[in-house]
């Protein structure tokens, strides 16, 4: 399974929206609009920008997972 598919499933699992992810990416200094994120998750665009979006998204996922675990512990 590709990273983009994993990210889509992860958002669904935690009932998070693409808008939430866009806001979180922006707070980290990565300007992303809805169309760009949607295309990146569908795989219709590629390149260094998408690589960066996915990299920062993975960091967000890791931090969110740690937060959820700490709250449920």
C-alpha positions as CSV (number, residue, x, y, z in Angstrom):
1,X,0.0,0.0,0.0
2,X,1.4,3.4,-1.0
3,X,1.9,6.2,1.5
4,X,-0.9,8.3,0.0
5,X,-3.3,5.4,0.5
6,X,-2.2,4.9,4.0
7,X,-2.7,8.6,4.7
8,X,-6.2,8.6,3.3
9,X,-7.1,5.5,5.5
10,X,-5.5,7.1,8.5
11,X,-7.5,10.3,8.1
12,X,-10.7,8.2,7.8
13,X,-9.7,6.1,10.8
14,X,-9.5,9.1,13.1
15,X,-12.4,10.9,11.4
16,X,-10.1,13.7,10.3
17,X,-10.7,15.8,7.2
18,X,-8.4,17.0,4.5
19,X,-9.1,20.5,5.7
20,X,-7.8,19.6,9.1
21,X,-4.6,18.2,7.5
22,X,-4.2,21.3,5.3
23,X,-4.5,23.6,8.4
24,X,-2.0,21.4,10.3
25,X,0.4,21.5,7.3
26,X,0.1,25.3,7.1
27,X,0.9,25.7,10.8
28,X,4.1,23.9,10.0
29,X,4.9,26.4,7.2
30,X,3.8,24.3,4.3
31,X,1.2,26.1,2.2
32,X,-1.1,23.6,0.6
33,X,-4.5,24.1,-1.0
34,X,-7.3,21.7,-1.2
35,X,-6.8,20.9,-4.9
36,X,-3.1,20.1,-4.4
37,X,-3.7,17.9,-1.4
38,X,-6.5,16.1,-3.1
39,X,-4.4,15.5,-6.2
40,X,-1.4,14.3,-4.1
41,X,-3.6,11.8,-2.3
42,X,-5.1,10.6,-5.6
43,X,-1.6,10.2,-7.1
44,X,-2.4,12.5,-10.1
45,X,0.5,14.8,-9.2
46,X,4.0,13.9,-8.2
47,X,7.3,15.6,-7.6
48,X,9.3,17.3,-4.8
49,X,6.3,19.2,-3.5
50,X,4.2,16.1,-3.1
51,X,7.2,14.3,-1.5
52,X,7.4,17.2,1.1
53,X,3.7,17.1,1.7
54,X,3.9,13.4,2.4
55,X,7.0,13.7,4.6
56,X,5.4,16.3,6.8
57,X,2.1,14.4,6.8
58,X,3.9,11.4,8.1
59,X,5.4,13.5,10.9
60,X,1.9,14.7,11.8
61,X,0.6,11.2,11.8
62,X,3.4,10.0,14.2
63,X,2.7,12.9,16.5
64,X,-1.0,12.4,16.5
65,X,-0.6,8.7,17.2
66,X,1.6,9.4,20.2
67,X,-0.9,11.9,21.4
68,X,-3.8,9.5,21.1
69,X,-1.8,6.8,22.9
70,X,-0.9,9.2,25.7
71,X,-4.5,10.2,26.2
72,X,-5.8,6.6,26.2
73,X,-3.1,5.4,28.6
